Amino acid sequence: MTAQDLPARSSAEDFSARRLLEGLSRVYRWVLVVDAQRRVLWASEAFSEVVAPGEEVLGRDASRFIPLLPHPDQIFKLNTKLKQRPPHVGLTLGMRTSDGVDTPVEVHLVRIDTDESAPHLLAIARPSEQGASVDLAPAHSIVDEVSEAVVLVDPQGFVTFANRAALELFDLPRNSIEGSAAALLFGSEATSIGLTVDSLIGRQSGACELSLLRPDGSHCELLVRASSLEPGMPGTMLCLRDLSASDREQRALLKVNEELEYCVNALAHDLRSPLVALLGFSRLLRQDYAELLDASGLHFLDRIEQAGVTMESLIHDLLELSRIESPAPNPSRVDCRSVLVQLAAEFKPRLEDAGIRLVFPDAPPPIRCDRTRLYQVVSNLIGNAVEHMGEVVEPRIEVEVLEREAADEIVISDNGQGIGAESHQAIFEVFHRLGRRPVGAHGAGIGLAIVRKIAESHGGRVWVESESGKGAAFHVLFPR
């Protein structure tokens, strides 16, 4: 029976795809795969040429080439017994060359569990005296300060440096990572090894997701991105991002938002009860005792009622701000005209009192937005324009609805007092106001913050174009 006829040969086909083995041989010179009986299932050409040039090594006992090569089960026991070790084991053994001389080699071993009952063993070797093939020390001090986990790999596929963030991520000491075969960093599964090899040889474009098994048994999902080092520094840089940490941060953020929304609702409820009493009693005071109050008393009563109405508006706006979901749930195409007609009727008394003309299109195109949120956007922007119109001749507010290439745009412009460039960003912050609050002013400084949050929840944005004394134009973009 020849080596090709041995069952080990068919096992080799089951063990891994040729793509993985071919990739390993492109990164590492000496690669060996053996079965549970330590028979050679596969060997790289470079390994075969050193130990048995011109001979077939498949099916032969691997201990003829590496006399002290462990059994796959011994690797499992070694990993179980030793703490703070990576999923692979690095040993210094002798490799017997074709002339019968034992050459010291550094062998990195990992047990591969297959669908068969018996495991296989993957061995990657290099001369024990061989260190890093290229000096990457100049990059170490820079990389060590980076907050992202980074591992540097030499052209031969061995780790030369891991920064502090990487050591924390792997939960391993430096000597357990540096000098090891990079292909075995992320575990013993053929998929993980294959993706890592593909990244090292440039066959994997972009980032890939891998699962890391830490020494304490916990799993960590990673996003791994490989890139070449600077010219003159051959090798590969692996940048690792902990996806599970991102998930934890996202869940923590959601929890904080839920708690914040609960607090806002509870606070609003607690404030509304005394506010209702305040406004109710002030109105009774005006109704029953107005004739007993002098001008100062009536003025003070007006101020009490105005403060109560302002507080009522503030509570309403805070609740609305906390309720805006991001992203917006299933927005649909909305008829803008119906919203504009409704708002024109509601603003009519304020517009007539201020002598402001409101202009909007007869047949505006529909916009992809939640109708209630669209109403809030336009209402807040019209209200803001009325509030800050100032003393101008023929005051005017115009609403435009424009169809862009990939988005719909609402523009609400006025010919009022305008906004200085230094305030273009700040006005969208909560409670920000331009100048002192006018007596009898509506709103509480949250309206533009609501507009921004609604736009962003729909994947859009809001900005203002304005100069002091030259009016203002607010643009709100809603992607289709």
Residue pairs with C-beta under 8 A, 6 or more apart in sequence:
2 56
3 9
3 56
3 57
3 58
3 59
3 60
4 56
4 58
4 59
6 39
6 58
6 59
8 35
8 39
8 40
8 41
8 58
8 59
9 41
9 58
9 59
11 35
11 41
11 114
11 116
11 120
12 33
12 41
12 42
12 58
14 114
14 115
14 116
15 33
15 41
15 42
15 112
15 114
15 120
15 190
16 33
16 112
16 190
16 194
17 190
17 194
19 194
20 190
20 193
20 194
20 197
21 31
21 33
21 42
23 194
23 197
23 198
23 201
23 203
24 31
24 44
24 124
24 183
24 193
24 197
25 31
25 44
25 45
25 46
26 197
26 201
27 156
27 157
27 183
27 197
27 200
27 201
28 44
28 124
28 126
28 156
28 157
28 181
28 183
29 44
29 46
29 47
29 126
29 156
30 44
30 46
30 47
30 50
30 95
30 105
30 124
30 125
30 126
31 42
31 43
31 44
31 47
31 122
31 123
31 124
31 125
32 40
32 42
32 43
32 44
32 47
32 62
32 65
32 66
32 122
32 123
32 125
33 40
33 41
33 42
33 43
33 112
33 120
33 121
33 122
33 123
34 40
34 41
34 62
34 69
34 72
34 120
34 121
34 123
35 41
35 118
35 120
35 121
36 71
36 72
36 73
36 118
36 119
36 120
37 61
38 61
38 62
38 63
38 69
38 71
38 121
39 59
39 60
39 61
39 62
40 57
40 58
40 59
40 60
40 61
40 62
40 65
41 58
41 120
42 58
43 57
43 58
47 57
47 65
47 125
48 55
48 57
50 95
50 97
50 98
51 57
51 64
51 65
51 95
51 96
51 97
51 98
52 60
52 65
52 98
53 98
57 65
62 69
63 69
64 96
65 95
65 96
66 93
66 94
66 95
66 96
66 105
66 107
66 123
66 125
67 93
67 94
67 96
67 102
68 93
68 94
69 93
69 107
69 121
69 123
70 78
70 89
70 91
70 109
70 121
71 121
72 111
72 112
72 118
72 119
72 120
72 121
73 111
73 119
75 89
75 109
75 110
75 111
75 121
76 111
76 119
78 85
78 89
79 85
79 87
79 89
79 111
83 215
84 171
84 172
84 173
84 176
84 215
85 172
85 176
85 215
86 170
86 172
86 176
86 177
86 180
86 184
86 185
86 215
87 110
87 184
87 187
87 188
87 213
88 108
88 109
88 110
88 180
88 181
88 184
88 188
89 108
89 109
89 110
90 106
90 107
90 108
90 109
90 179
90 180
91 106
91 107
91 109
92 104
92 105
92 106
92 107
92 128
93 104
93 105
93 107
94 102
94 103
94 104
94 105
95 102
95 103
95 104
95 105
95 107
95 125
96 102
96 103
97 103
103 127
104 127
104 128
104 129
105 125
105 126
105 127
105 128
106 125
106 126
106 127
106 128
106 130
106 179
107 123
107 124
107 125
108 123
108 124
108 125
108 180
108 181
108 184
109 121
109 122
109 123
110 121
110 122
110 184
110 188
110 193
111 119
111 120
111 121
111 188
112 119
112 120
112 121
112 122
112 188
112 190
113 119
113 188
114 120
122 184
122 188
122 193
124 157
124 181
124 183
124 184
126 156
126 158
130 156
132 154
132 158
132 160
133 154
133 155
133 156
134 154
134 155
134 160
134 233
134 234
134 235
136 152
136 154
136 160
136 161
136 229
136 233
136 235
138 233
139 152
139 161
139 229
139 230
139 233
140 152
140 161
143 150
143 152
143 161
143 163
143 237
144 163
144 164
145 163
146 163
146 165
147 165
148 165
148 239
148 240
148 241
149 162
149 163
149 165
149 166
149 168
149 169
149 239
149 240
149 241
149 242
150 162
150 163
150 165
150 166
150 237
150 238
150 239
150 240
151 159
151 161
151 162
151 163
151 166
151 177
151 182
151 185
151 237
151 238
151 240
152 159
152 160
152 161
152 162
152 229
152 235
152 236
152 237
152 238
153 159
153 160
153 182
153 200
153 235
153 236
153 237
153 238
154 160
154 234
154 235
155 234
155 235
157 181
157 182
157 183
157 200
158 179
158 180
158 181
158 182
159 177
159 178
159 179
159 180
159 181
159 182
159 185
160 178
160 179
160 235
161 178
162 170
162 174
162 177
162 178
166 177
166 240
167 173
167 174
167 177
169 212
169 220
169 222
169 240
169 242
170 176
170 177
170 185
170 212
170 214
171 214
171 215
171 216
172 215
177 185
182 196
182 200
182 236
182 238
183 193
183 196
183 197
183 200
184 193
185 196
186 192
186 193
186 195
186 196
186 210
186 211
186 212
186 222
186 224
187 193
187 210
187 211
187 212
187 213
189 211
192 210
192 211
195 204
195 208
195 210
195 224
196 210
196 224
197 203
198 204
198 208
199 208
199 224
199 225
199 226
199 236
199 238
200 226
200 236
202 226
204 226
206 225
207 223
207 224
207 225
208 223
208 224
209 221
209 222
209 223
209 224
209 243
210 221
210 222
210 224
211 219
211 220
211 221
211 222
212 219
212 220
212 221
212 222
213 219
214 220
219 244
220 242
220 244
221 242
221 243
221 244
221 247
222 240
222 241
222 242
222 243
223 240
223 241
223 243
224 238
224 239
224 240
225 238
225 239
225 241
226 236
226 237
226 238
226 239
227 236
227 237
227 239
228 235
228 236
228 237
229 235
229 236
229 237
260 322
261 322
261 323
264 318
264 319
264 322
265 319
265 322
268 315
268 318
268 319
271 311
271 315
272 312
272 315
275 308
275 311
275 312
275 315
278 304
278 308
279 305
279 308
279 309
279 312
282 301
282 304
282 305
282 308
283 305
285 301
286 301
286 305
290 298
293 301
306 439
306 440
310 444
313 442
313 443
313 444
314 444
314 446
317 443
317 444
317 446
317 447
317 450
318 446
320 376
320 446
320 450
321 430
321 446
321 449
321 450
321 453
324 373
324 450
324 453
324 454
324 457
325 457
326 453
326 456
326 457
327 457
327 458
327 459
328 369
328 370
328 373
328 454
328 457
328 458
329 370
331 368
331 369
331 370
331 373
331 458
332 368
332 370
333 366
333 367
333 368
334 366
334 367
334 368
334 369
334 370
334 371
334 374
335 366
336 364
336 365
336 366
336 367
336 374
336 401
336 410
337 361
337 362
337 363
337 364
339 371
339 374
339 375
339 378
340 360
340 361
340 364
340 378
340 399
342 375
343 375
343 378
343 379
343 382
344 358
344 360
346 379
347 358
347 382
347 383
347 386
350 386
350 442
351 357
351 358
351 386
351 397
354 386
354 389
354 395
355 395
356 386
356 389
356 395
356 396
356 397
357 394
357 395
357 396
357 397
358 382
358 396
358 397
358 398
358 399
359 396
359 397
359 398
359 399
360 398
360 399
360 400
361 399
361 400
361 401
364 401
365 401
365 403
365 408
366 408
367 374
367 401
367 408
367 410
367 478
368 408
368 458
368 478
368 479
368 480
369 377
369 454
369 458
369 478
370 458
373 454
373 457
373 458
376 450
376 451
376 454
377 410
377 450
377 451
377 454
377 455
377 476
378 399
378 410
378 412
380 443
380 447
380 448
380 450
380 451
381 410
381 412
381 447
381 448
381 451
381 474
381 476
382 397
382 399
382 412
383 442
383 443
383 447
384 443
384 447
384 448
384 474
385 397
385 412
385 414
385 416
385 472
386 397
386 442
387 438
387 441
387 442
387 443
388 416
388 417
388 419
388 434
388 472
389 395
389 397
389 414
389 416
389 417
390 416
390 417
392 415
392 416
392 417
394 415
395 414
395 415
395 416
396 414
396 415
397 412
397 413
397 414
398 411
398 412
398 413
398 414
399 410
399 411
399 412
400 410
400 411
400 412
400 413
401 408
401 409
401 410
401 411
402 408
402 409
402 410
402 411
403 409
404 477
406 479
406 480
407 460
407 477
407 478
407 479
407 480
408 477
408 478
408 480
409 475
409 476
409 477
409 478
410 475
410 476
410 478
411 473
411 474
411 475
411 476
412 473
412 474
412 476
413 471
413 472
413 473
413 474
414 471
414 472
414 473
415 471
416 471
416 472
417 468
417 469
418 466
418 467
418 468
418 469
418 470
418 471
418 472
419 427
419 434
419 464
419 466
419 467
419 468
419 472
420 466
420 467
420 468
421 467
423 432
423 434
424 463
424 464
424 466
426 432
427 434
427 448
427 464
428 448
428 449
428 451
428 452
428 462
429 449
430 445
430 446
430 449
431 444
431 445
431 446
432 445
432 448
432 449
433 445
448 462
451 462
451 474
451 476
452 461
452 462
455 461
455 462
455 476
455 477
455 478
458 478
458 479
459 478
459 479
460 476
460 477
460 478
460 479
461 476
461 477
462 474
462 475
462 476
462 477
463 474
463 475
464 472
464 473
464 474
464 475
465 472
465 473
465 475
466 472
466 473
